[in-house]
Amino acid sequence: MSHHPDPAGFRAAASRFSTGVTVVTSRSADGAPAGMTANSFTTVSMQPPTVLVSLKRGRTWQAVTESRRYAVNVLGADDVAICRHFAGAPLSQGAPSLIDCEGFFLLPQAIAQFGCEVVSAIEIADHTLFIGEVRWCRHQDGLPLAFYASRFRNGLGAEILPSDALAYPAEGWTI
Ligand SMILES: Cc1cc2nc3c(=O)[nH]c(=O)nc-3n(C[C@H](O)[C@H](O)[C@H](O)COP(=O)(O)O)c2cc1C
């Protein structure tokens, strides 16, 4: 078996890990918002509350690198157009409105929002892992947008087991 999969094979295999979809925003040096779609969002630890995003070099990367702050906006199932806008396919009617909240740029319809300060930035290949300590967060009910096999999905499938049937370890899982 090859230790170096071809890019298409790697992309196809990686795409079988289903994720949610977020828009990561930050403040550029001139004060303007920058934002990009990212599904690399991961929770890292509960104590202190810590997350990470993996961003390639670009406008948002630049803003996060300079401001050392970012917000993560978790998209709902109705937000495919917003996802595409922040992935380089701008909406014809103009940019979605972002609210400036204590220096973080937020999408009001996001089903969860995290305001983060960068505590570590690790460069890997052509990406940087921005590890952020969560200064505040909020959430609201809503169907999540999911991404699987390079397709957008309505993120709530049927529940497989009643959650109380799982034997949760007392400690060990981050979330
Ligand atoms: C579903 C989806 C997920 C993406 N996730 C990431 C990601 O985690 N990291 C990344 O660097 N780019 C990701 N991208 C690509 C960026 O959103 C895209 O390159 C964007 O235009 C970069 O914006 P900027 O460099 O102008 O800030 C994703 C795109 C899509 C459609």
The ligand as an SDF file (V2000), in Angstrom:
LIG
                    3D

 31 33  0  0  0  0  0  0  0  0999 V2000
  -17.2140   23.3710    2.7540 C   0  0  0  0  0  0  0  0  0  0  0  0
  -15.8980   24.1180    2.6650 C   0  0  0  0  0  0  0  0  0  0  0  0
  -14.9820   23.9980    3.6850 C   0  0  0  0  0  0  0  0  0  0  0  0
  -13.7390   24.6690    3.6240 C   0  0  0  0  0  0  0  0  0  0  0  0
  -12.8830   24.5440    4.6760 N   0  0  0  0  0  0  0  0  0  0  0  0
  -11.6830   25.1800    4.6410 C   0  0  0  0  0  0  0  0  0  0  0  0
  -10.7920   25.0800    5.7510 C   0  0  0  0  0  0  0  0  0  0  0  0
  -11.0640   24.4460    6.7580 O   0  0  0  0  0  0  0  0  0  0  0  0
   -9.5950   25.7320    5.6500 N   0  0  0  0  0  0  0  0  0  0  0  0
   -9.2420   26.4510    4.5360 C   0  0  0  0  0  0  0  0  0  0  0  0
   -8.1350   26.9940    4.5050 O   0  0  0  0  0  0  0  0  0  0  0  0
  -10.0910   26.5910    3.4900 N   0  0  0  0  0  0  0  0  0  0  0  0
  -11.3050   25.9850    3.5140 C   0  0  0  0  0  0  0  0  0  0  0  0
  -12.1920   26.1310    2.4780 N   0  0  0  0  0  0  0  0  0  0  0  0
  -11.8130   27.0060    1.3350 C   0  0  0  0  0  0  0  0  0  0  0  0
  -11.9780   28.5090    1.6700 C   0  0  0  0  0  0  0  0  0  0  0  0
  -13.2760   28.7890    2.1770 O   0  0  0  0  0  0  0  0  0  0  0  0
  -11.7520   29.3980    0.4160 C   0  0  0  0  0  0  0  0  0  0  0  0
  -10.4920   29.1070   -0.1320 O   0  0  0  0  0  0  0  0  0  0  0  0
  -11.8670   30.8900    0.7300 C   0  0  0  0  0  0  0  0  0  0  0  0
  -12.1150   31.5750   -0.4820 O   0  0  0  0  0  0  0  0  0  0  0  0
  -10.6170   31.4950    1.3710 C   0  0  0  0  0  0  0  0  0  0  0  0
  -10.8940   32.8340    1.6890 O   0  0  0  0  0  0  0  0  0  0  0  0
   -9.7660   33.9680    1.8890 P   0  0  0  0  0  0  0  0  0  0  0  0
   -8.4390   33.3580    1.6530 O   0  0  0  0  0  0  0  0  0  0  0  0
  -10.1010   35.0290    0.8820 O   0  0  0  0  0  0  0  0  0  0  0  0
   -9.9380   34.4780    3.2640 O   0  0  0  0  0  0  0  0  0  0  0  0
  -13.4280   25.4800    2.5080 C   0  0  0  0  0  0  0  0  0  0  0  0
  -14.3700   25.6080    1.4730 C   0  0  0  0  0  0  0  0  0  0  0  0
  -15.5890   24.9350    1.5500 C   0  0  0  0  0  0  0  0  0  0  0  0
  -16.5950   25.1010    0.4340 C   0  0  0  0  0  0  0  0  0  0  0  0
  1  2  1  0
  2  3  1  0
  2 30  2  0
  3  4  2  0
  4  5  1  0
  4 28  1  0
  5  6  2  0
  6  7  1  0
  6 13  1  0
  7  8  2  0
  7  9  1  0
  9 10  1  0
 10 11  2  0
 10 12  1  0
 12 13  2  0
 13 14  1  0
 14 15  1  0
 14 28  1  0
 15 16  1  0
 16 17  1  0
 16 18  1  0
 18 19  1  0
 18 20  1  0
 20 21  1  0
 20 22  1  0
 22 23  1  0
 23 24  1  0
 24 25  2  0
 24 26  1  0
 24 27  1  0
 28 29  2  0
 29 30  1  0
 30 31  1  0
M  END
$$$$
